[in-house]
């Protein structure tokens, strides 16, 4: 059995060893602080980042409760040919350091906190970027090593990559500003968050909160292979942005080389399309307020071109599915694709992409230009104001100030229509061409849509219209238009027109208002109209209506823009028909469309007024 004295001596030795070890461990930060040359901190930060680091105040080394360096007025600068370019400035940086590494004269931080940092982004050719660091920085060197390792691997499995310790970077009350020449503007304010990257070969995550365009924004991103991502190979990436105007998420693969590359699923949801447009400041939507919008798609592409496949698009109460392609060309962004809607608001689509559109989306004559479009649409149901359409096939194209909007087929007003609108803004005056045709159209429904039912025949028929004019609005185009129009109608009636009342008023041989003929309706067997349009005035070639034993024909001029009338009429008996007329009755129609006046040149000969 061991003597008690030996045991006691052993205990004292162990206790003394523990005390010595504790003293040594407690003294490590103090010992380490004496090994660090104060300027060495700036040197190590420069060596890590590849940027020039300038300290305007001596570091404050603290050893309790943690080994920490507090730096005031810290500036990171780029190595521009024209002199140092400020990249980042922080009022204060607090660094938690490794005491063991400090004993070796190294600066290894485990956590860095930036207080009120300001990040400077340079803007060139509409793109934002940071000045490139020198390639001898540890992080740039690690990226170069990673690229060499990955170049020998068929897949980015991450083996053999640098495993340097990085740490966590926190920032509080930061700002991001954009510098273009001598001008600077704020981009993001109240920026706080953290970037956690324990080691270069491990997972990294970013969490940010800030204010962009007056709205609080929360951004989170993570990747299990961040070094692979930064080295230019495809790596998994998850990104989520949350703000009151919109929520956006991406999950898939990405790379950062050149124009970058993405391949994954994107989700976008906004409670108001109008508010989203105002917030992003990428476009202005005029007219009525637009409701919620949501998009889900598989996105593949880079900074030059993005393809949105298997796209589901919800706008207000409309849902569309299809394919979209966004290309960034030298002339401006081009949006192309095909969408199939369950419901489509044609008026909103025309306001955005059609002739006379003033939306900055397509206003190429405005500063900054606009977007080009080449889109195909189909819709089971569509609307234009109060008009309801079905089985619509349409296309819209905008390029370099040339607009086309075509409805190649649509069911409406009991029949089918085709409409084509073109506008060329490339000259001094806009040139607009309108074409429309319809078959089996119920004209009473068409007239009701335009809000003018008086004297409009209620009969099925076909029509065609071709007009070409100049101007920035519909009235100007009508006032300068050349073209033609024609219509052929079947049996029906003309409400508000009575031949008996016409005969009685004609016997008086004086002007009378068309309102005096509103009793009853004139039955018709058919109507045929042909007219040529020149400089905004339609000249009737043929305008003839057949009603039982009578034939009514018109000849004369109709100014399209002025909405006036200057017509000669002829009421005659049909060939071989027994009528009240022994000779044709000639009359004049003048005044405005809304209140025409009629005068008979000759009283109805051979009538008895019965």
C-alpha positions in Angstrom: 0.0 0.0 0.0 1.3 3.5 -1.0 2.3 5.7 1.9 0.1 8.6 2.7 3.0 11.1 2.3 3.5 10.0 -1.2 -0.1 10.4 -2.1 -0.1 13.9 -0.6 3.0 14.9 -2.5 1.4 13.6 -5.7 -1.7 15.6 -5.1 0.3 18.7 -4.6 2.2 18.2 -7.8 -1.0 17.7 -9.8 -2.6 20.7 -8.2 0.4 22.8 -8.9 0.4 21.7 -12.6 -3.3 22.6 -12.9 -2.6 26.1 -11.4 0.3 26.6 -13.7 -1.7 25.5 -16.7 -4.5 27.8 -15.7 -2.1 30.7 -15.3 -0.6 30.0 -18.7 -3.9 29.7 -20.4 -5.2 32.9 -18.8 -2.0 34.7 -19.8 -2.1 33.6 -23.4 -4.1 36.6 -24.7 -1.8 39.0 -22.9 1.3 37.1 -24.2 -0.2 37.0 -27.7 -1.0 40.7 -27.6 2.7 41.5 -27.1 3.5 39.4 -30.2 1.3 41.3 -32.5 2.6 44.4 -34.1 -0.2 46.8 -34.4 0.4 47.5 -38.0 0.5 43.8 -38.6 -3.3 43.7 -38.2 -3.8 45.9 -41.2 -1.2 43.8 -43.1 -2.9 40.6 -42.3 -6.3 42.0 -43.3 -4.8 43.2 -46.6 -3.2 39.7 -47.1 -6.6 38.1 -46.5 -8.8 40.3 -48.7 -6.4 41.4 -51.4 -7.5 45.0 -50.8 -5.3 47.8 -49.3 -6.4 48.3 -45.6 -5.8 51.6 -44.0 -6.2 52.2 -40.2 -6.7 55.8 -39.3 -6.4 55.1 -35.6 -4.2 52.6 -33.6 -5.9 49.3 -32.8 -7.1 48.8 -29.3 -6.1 45.2 -28.1 -8.3 43.8 -25.4 -7.7 40.6 -23.6 -10.8 40.3 -21.4 -13.3 38.7 -21.5 -12.2 37.6 -25.0 -9.0 38.3 -27.0 -10.3 41.1 -29.2 -8.9 43.9 -31.4 -11.0 47.1 -31.8 -10.2 49.1 -34.9 -11.5 52.6 -35.6 -11.9 54.3 -39.0 -11.0 51.3 -41.2 -10.8 51.7 -45.0 -10.5 49.0 -47.6 -9.2 50.4 -50.9 -8.8 49.0 -54.4 -5.6 49.2 -56.4 -6.8 51.4 -59.2 -4.4 52.8 -61.9 -5.6 56.2 -61.0 -4.9 55.8 -57.3 -6.6 54.0 -54.4 -10.3 53.6 -54.8 -12.4 53.3 -51.7 -14.3 50.0 -51.5 -15.4 49.9 -47.8 -15.2 52.1 -44.8 -16.3 51.3 -41.3 -16.4 53.5 -38.3 -15.4 50.6 -36.1 -14.4 46.9 -36.6 -14.4 44.5 -33.6 -12.4 41.3 -34.2 -12.4 38.2 -32.0 -8.9 36.8 -32.5 -7.3 33.4 -31.9 -4.7 33.8 -29.1 -2.9 30.6 -30.3 -2.5 32.0 -33.8 -1.4 35.4 -32.3 1.5 33.7 -30.5 2.8 32.8 -34.0 2.4 36.4 -35.0 -0.7 35.6 -37.2 -4.1 37.3 -37.2 -6.8 34.7 -37.4 -10.3 36.0 -36.5 -13.2 33.9 -35.5 -15.7 36.7 -35.6 -15.6 40.2 -37.1 -18.2 42.9 -36.5 -18.4 46.0 -38.7 -20.1 49.0 -37.2 -21.8 51.4 -39.6 -19.9 50.2 -42.7 -20.3 51.9 -46.1 -19.8 49.7 -49.2 -19.0 51.5 -52.5 -20.2 49.9 -55.7 -18.9 51.2 -59.1 -21.4 51.6 -61.9 -20.2 51.1 -65.5 -22.4 50.5 -68.5 -25.4 50.0 -66.3 -23.7 47.3 -64.2 -22.6 47.4 -60.6 -19.3 45.8 -59.4 -16.6 46.0 -56.8 -13.0 46.8 -57.8 -11.1 43.6 -58.2 -8.7 42.7 -55.3 -5.1 41.7 -55.9 -4.6 38.1 -56.8 -2.0 37.6 -54.0 -4.7 37.9 -51.3 -5.4 34.7 -49.4 -9.1 34.6 -50.5 -8.2 35.3 -54.2 -5.4 32.7 -54.0 -7.8 30.2 -52.5 -10.2 30.8 -55.4 -7.3 30.2 -57.8 -6.4 26.9 -56.1 -10.0 25.9 -56.1 -10.2 26.5 -59.8 -7.2 24.4 -60.5 -8.6 21.6 -58.3 -12.0 21.7 -59.9 -10.5 21.7 -63.4 -9.2 18.2 -62.8 -12.6 17.0 -61.5 -15.5 15.9 -63.6 -17.9 16.9 -60.8 -17.7 19.6 -58.2 -17.4 17.2 -55.2 -15.4 19.7 -53.1 -12.5 17.3 -52.2 -9.0 18.8 -52.2 -10.2 22.4 -51.7 -8.5 24.9 -49.4 -9.8 24.5 -45.8 -8.6 27.8 -44.3 -10.6 29.1 -41.4 -12.7 32.1 -42.2 -15.2 32.9 -39.5 -18.3 35.0 -39.1 -18.7 38.6 -40.3 -21.4 40.7 -38.8 -22.4 44.2 -39.8 -24.6 46.8 -38.2 -26.3 49.9 -39.6 -24.5 49.7 -42.9 -25.1 51.4 -46.2 -24.4 50.6 -49.8 -23.8 53.4 -52.2 -23.3 53.5 -56.0 -20.5 55.6 -57.5 -20.7 56.7 -61.1 -18.0 59.2 -62.0 -18.2 62.1 -59.6 -21.7 61.3 -58.5 -22.9 58.9 -55.7 -26.3 57.7 -54.7 -27.7 55.6 -51.9 -28.8 52.1 -52.8 -29.4 50.3 -49.5 -29.6 51.8 -46.0 -30.0 50.4 -42.4 -28.1 47.2 -43.5 -27.6 44.7 -40.8 -26.9 41.0 -40.8 -24.2 38.3 -40.8 -22.1 36.2 -43.1 -21.2 32.8 -41.5 -18.4 30.8 -43.2 -16.5 28.7 -40.7 -14.0 27.4 -43.2 -13.5 27.7 -47.0 -14.6 24.1 -47.7 -17.7 24.3 -45.5 -21.2 25.6 -45.8 -21.7 29.4 -45.9 -24.9 31.4 -45.1 -25.8 35.0 -45.5 -28.6 36.9 -43.7 -29.3 40.5 -44.4 -31.9 43.1 -43.3 -32.0 46.5 -44.9 -34.1 49.2 -46.6 -34.3 49.4 -50.4 -36.4 52.0 -52.1 -38.2 52.8 -48.8 -39.2 49.2 -48.0 -37.7 46.8 -45.4 -36.1 43.9 -47.1 -34.8 40.6 -45.7 -32.4 38.5 -47.8 -31.1 35.0 -46.9 -28.8 32.9 -49.0 -26.9 29.7 -48.4 -24.7 27.2 -50.2 -23.0 24.0 -49.1 -20.1 24.6 -51.5 -19.5 28.4 -51.5 -15.9 28.1 -52.7 -17.0 26.0 -55.6 -19.6 28.7 -56.4 -17.2 31.6 -56.2 -14.6 29.6 -58.2 -17.0 29.6 -61.2 -18.3 26.0 -61.1 -22.0 25.1 -60.6 -22.9 24.7 -56.9 -26.2 24.5 -55.0 -27.6 27.8 -53.9 -30.7 28.8 -52.1 -31.9 32.4 -52.0 -34.9 34.0 -50.5 -36.0 37.7 -50.5 -38.9 38.9 -48.4 -40.4 42.4 -48.5 -43.9 43.8 -48.3 -44.1 44.5 -52.1 -42.8 41.0 -53.1 -41.4 37.6 -52.0 -38.9 35.9 -54.2 -37.1 32.6 -53.8 -34.7 30.5 -55.8 -33.5 27.0 -55.2 -31.1 25.2 -57.6 -27.6 25.6 -58.9 -25.6 28.6 -59.8 -22.2 29.9 -60.8 -20.5 33.3 -60.7 -18.1 33.2 -63.6 -18.6 35.8 -66.4 -22.3 36.6 -66.6 -23.1 33.9 -64.0 -25.4 30.9 -64.5 -28.6 29.7 -62.8 -30.5 26.5 -63.1 -33.3 26.0 -60.7 -36.8 26.9 -59.5 -37.9 30.5 -59.0 -41.0 31.7 -57.2 -42.3 35.3 -57.2 -45.4 36.6 -55.4 -46.5 40.2 -55.1 -49.8 41.4 -53.6 -50.0 44.3 -56.2 -48.4 44.4 -59.6 -48.6 48.2 -59.6 -46.9 48.4 -56.2 -44.2 46.0 -57.3 -43.5 48.1 -60.4 -43.3 51.3 -58.3 -41.0 49.7 -55.8 -38.5 48.2 -58.3 -38.6 51.4 -60.4 -38.0 49.2 -63.5 -41.2 50.3 -65.2 -44.4 52.4 -64.8 -47.8 50.9 -65.3 -50.4 53.6 -66.2 -54.1 53.3 -65.9 -56.0 51.3 -63.3 -54.3 49.7 -60.4 -53.2 46.1 -61.1 -53.8 43.4 -58.5 -51.8 40.5 -57.3 -49.2 38.7 -59.4 -47.4 35.4 -58.9 -45.0 33.4 -61.1 -43.4 30.0 -60.7 -41.0 28.7 -63.3 -37.8 26.7 -63.9 -35.2 29.3 -64.8 -32.1 28.5 -66.8 -29.6 31.0 -68.2 -27.1 33.7 -67.4 -26.8 37.5 -67.4 -27.3 37.5 -71.2 -30.3 35.3 -71.5 -32.8 33.6 -69.1 -35.3 31.0 -70.1 -38.4 30.5 -67.9 -39.7 27.0 -68.6 -42.9 25.4 -67.2 -44.0 28.9 -66.3 -47.2 29.5 -64.3 -48.2 33.1 -64.3 -51.1 34.6 -62.2 -52.2 38.2 -62.8 -55.3 39.4 -61.0 -57.8 36.7 -61.8 -56.0 35.4 -64.9 -53.8 32.3 -65.0 -51.4 31.5 -67.8 -49.0 28.7 -68.5 -46.2 28.6 -71.0 -42.6 29.6 -71.8 -40.8 33.0 -71.5 -37.4 34.0 -72.7 -35.6 37.1 -71.5 -32.6 38.2 -73.5 -30.4 41.3 -72.8 -29.4 42.5 -76.2 -27.4 45.6 -77.2 -30.7 47.3 -78.3 -32.3 46.6 -74.9 -34.1 43.7 -73.2 -36.2 41.4 -75.3 -39.1 39.4 -73.8 -40.3 36.5 -76.0 -42.5 33.5 -75.4 -45.9 31.8 -75.6 -48.6 32.0 -72.9 -51.9 30.2 -72.6 -54.4 32.1 -70.5 -57.7 31.0 -68.9 -58.8 34.7 -68.9 -57.1 37.6 -70.6 -57.7 41.4 -70.3 -57.1 42.5 -73.8 -57.5 46.2 -72.9 -54.7 46.0 -70.4 -52.5 44.1 -72.9 -53.1 46.8 -75.6 -52.4 49.6 -73.1 -49.1 47.9 -72.4 -48.0 46.7 -75.8 -50.3 48.0 -78.4 -50.3 51.2 -80.6 -50.6 54.5 -78.7 -49.1 52.8 -75.7 -47.3 55.4 -73.5 -45.9 52.8 -71.1 -42.1 53.3 -70.5 -41.9 49.5 -71.0 -42.0 50.2 -74.8 -41.4 53.9 -75.0 -38.3 53.8 -77.2 -38.5 57.6 -77.7 -38.0 58.2 -74.0 -34.7 58.4 -72.2 -33.4 55.0 -71.4 -35.3 53.3 -74.2 -37.6 50.4 -73.4 -38.2 46.7 -73.8 -38.7 44.7 -77.0 -41.4 42.0 -77.0 -42.3 39.0 -79.2 -45.2 37.2 -77.5 -47.9 34.8 -78.5 -51.1 34.5 -76.5 -54.1 32.2 -76.4 -57.0 32.5 -74.1 -60.1 30.4 -73.4 -61.9 33.6 -72.3 -60.9 37.2 -72.8 -62.4 40.7 -72.3 -62.1 44.1 -73.7 -64.2 46.4 -71.5 -67.7 45.0 -71.5 -67.1 42.8 -74.6 -66.6 39.1 -73.9 -64.4 37.0 -76.2 -63.7 33.3 -76.4 -61.0 31.1 -78.0 -58.6 34.0 -78.6 -55.3 33.7 -80.5 -53.2 36.8 -80.4 -49.7 38.1 -80.8 -47.8 41.2 -79.8 -44.4 42.4 -81.1 -42.5 45.5 -80.2 -39.1 46.2 -81.7 -37.1 49.4 -82.2 -40.3 51.6 -82.1 -42.4 49.3 -84.3 -45.5 47.9 -82.7 -47.8 45.1 -83.9 -50.8 43.6 -82.1 -52.8 40.9 -83.9 -55.8 38.9 -82.9 -55.8 36.2 -85.5 -59.0 34.6 -84.3 -61.6 35.2 -81.6 -65.3 34.4 -81.1 -67.3 37.5 -80.1 -70.7 39.1 -80.8 -72.0 35.8 -82.1 -69.4 35.4 -84.7 -65.6 35.6 -85.3 -63.2 38.6 -85.7 -59.7 39.2 -86.8 -57.9 42.5 -85.8 -54.4 43.8 -86.7 -52.9 47.0 -85.4 -49.5 48.4 -86.3 -47.7 51.5 -85.3 -44.3 52.8 -86.6 -42.8 55.4 -84.4 -39.5 55.5 -86.2 -40.3 58.6 -88.3 -41.2 62.1 -87.4 -44.9 61.2 -87.2 -46.2 57.9 -86.0 -47.8 55.8 -88.8 -50.7 53.6 -87.7 -52.4 50.9 -89.7 -55.6 49.2 -88.5 -57.2 46.2 -90.1 -60.3 44.4 -88.9 -62.7 41.8 -90.3 -65.6 39.9 -88.9 -68.0 37.1 -90.0 -71.5 36.3 -88.7 -71.3 39.3 -86.4 -74.5 40.3 -84.7 -74.4 44.0 -85.3 -76.8 44.9 -82.4 -74.3 43.5 -79.9 -71.5 45.3 -81.7 -73.4 48.6 -81.6 -74.2 48.1 -77.9 -70.5 47.7 -77.2 -69.7 51.0 -78.9 -72.7 52.6 -77.1 -74.5 53.7 -80.3 -77.6 51.7 -81.1 -79.6 54.3 -83.1 -80.1 53.4 -86.8 -77.7 50.5 -86.5 -79.1 47.5 -88.3 -79.8 44.5 -86.1 -78.8 41.7 -88.3 -76.0 39.1 -88.7 -73.3 40.0 -91.2 -69.7 40.4 -92.2 -67.5 43.4 -92.4 -63.9 44.5 -93.3 -62.0 47.6 -92.4 -58.6 48.9 -93.5 -57.3 52.3 -92.3 -53.8 53.9 -92.4 -53.1 57.3 -90.8 -50.8 59.4 -88.8 -50.8 60.5 -85.2 -50.3 59.5 -81.6 -54.0 58.9 -80.8 -57.0 57.3 -82.4 -58.7 60.6 -83.3 -55.6 61.9 -85.2 -55.3 58.6 -87.1 -59.0 58.9 -88.2 -58.5 62.5 -89.3 -55.7 61.5 -91.7 -56.7 58.0 -92.6 -56.8 56.4 -96.1 -58.3 53.0 -96.7 -61.6 51.2 -97.2 -64.5 49.7 -95.4 -67.3 47.3 -96.4 -70.1 45.4 -94.8 -72.8 42.9 -95.9 -75.7 42.2 -93.6 -78.5 39.6 -93.7 -82.2 39.9 -92.8 -83.0 41.9 -89.7 -84.4 45.3 -88.7 -83.3 48.9 -88.1 -84.7 50.2 -84.8 -85.8 53.8 -84.6 -86.7 54.1 -88.2 -90.3 54.2 -89.6 -91.1 54.6 -93.3 -94.7 55.7 -92.5 -93.3 58.5 -90.3 -90.8 59.3 -93.0 -93.5 59.7 -95.6 -95.6 61.9 -93.4 -92.6 64.2 -92.6 -91.6 64.3 -96.2 -95.0 65.6 -97.3 -94.3 68.8 -95.2 -91.2 69.4 -97.4 -89.1 70.8 -94.6 -86.2 69.8 -92.4 -86.9 67.4 -89.6 -84.9 65.6 -87.0 -84.3 61.9 -87.2 -85.8 61.7 -83.7 -89.2 62.2 -85.4 -88.8 58.7 -87.0 -88.1 56.8 -83.8 -91.5 55.0 -83.6 -91.2 51.4 -84.7 -88.5 49.6 -86.6 -87.7 49.1 -90.3 -87.6 45.4 -91.3 -84.7 44.8 -93.8 -83.9 41.9 -96.1 -80.3 42.9 -96.3 -77.7 45.7 -96.3 -74.6 46.3 -98.4 -72.1 49.1 -97.8 -68.8 49.9 -99.5 -66.7 53.1 -99.0 -63.3 54.5 -99.8 -61.5 56.6 -97.2 -59.2 59.4 -98.2 -57.6 61.9 -95.7 -60.1 61.0 -93.0 -63.2 61.3 -95.1 -65.3 58.2 -96.1 -67.0 58.4 -99.5 -69.7 56.0 -100.0 -69.5 53.9 -103.2 -72.5 51.8 -102.3 -74.8 51.9 -99.3 -78.0 50.1 -100.0 -80.7 48.6 -97.7 -83.6 46.4 -99.0 -86.9 46.5 -97.1 -89.8 44.7 -98.6 -90.9 46.7 -101.7 -88.4 49.5 -101.1 -84.7 50.1 -101.7 -83.0 52.8 -99.7 -79.6 54.0 -100.9 -77.1 56.6 -99.7 -74.3 58.6 -101.4 -72.0 61.2 -100.0 -69.2 62.0 -97.5 -68.7 61.1 -93.9 -65.8 62.7 -92.1 -64.6 60.0 -89.7 -63.0 62.3 -87.1 -65.6 65.2 -87.2 -68.5 62.8 -86.9 -70.6 64.9 -89.3 -72.8 63.8 -92.1 -73.3 65.1 -95.7 -75.3 62.4 -97.5 -77.9 62.2 -100.3 -80.5 59.5 -100.1 -82.8 57.8 -102.5 -85.9 55.9 -101.5 -87.3 53.9 -104.5 -89.5 51.0 -105.2 -87.8 47.7 -105.8 -87.9 46.4 -109.3 -91.3 44.8 -110.0 -92.5 45.6 -106.5 -95.9 47.2 -105.6 -95.2 50.2 -103.4 -96.6 53.6 -102.4 -94.0 55.4 -104.6 -94.6 56.3 -108.1 -91.2 57.9 -108.4 -88.0 57.9 -106.2 -87.9 60.1 -103.2 -84.7 62.0 -102.9 -83.6 63.4 -99.5 -80.6 64.9 -97.7 -79.1 63.9 -94.4 -76.8 66.3 -92.6 -75.7 67.4 -89.2 -73.9 65.4 -86.6 -74.0 61.6 -86.1 -75.7 62.0 -82.8 -78.4 64.4 -84.1 -78.9 64.2 -87.9 -81.4 66.3 -89.8 -83.3 65.1 -92.9 -84.9 67.1 -95.7 -86.8 65.7 -98.7 -86.2 67.6 -101.9 -89.5 66.4 -103.5 -92.7 65.3 -101.7 -93.6 61.7 -102.2 -95.4 61.7 -105.6 -98.3 59.3 -106.0 -98.8 58.7 -102.3 -102.0 59.3 -100.5 -100.5 59.7 -97.1 -102.4 56.7 -95.8 
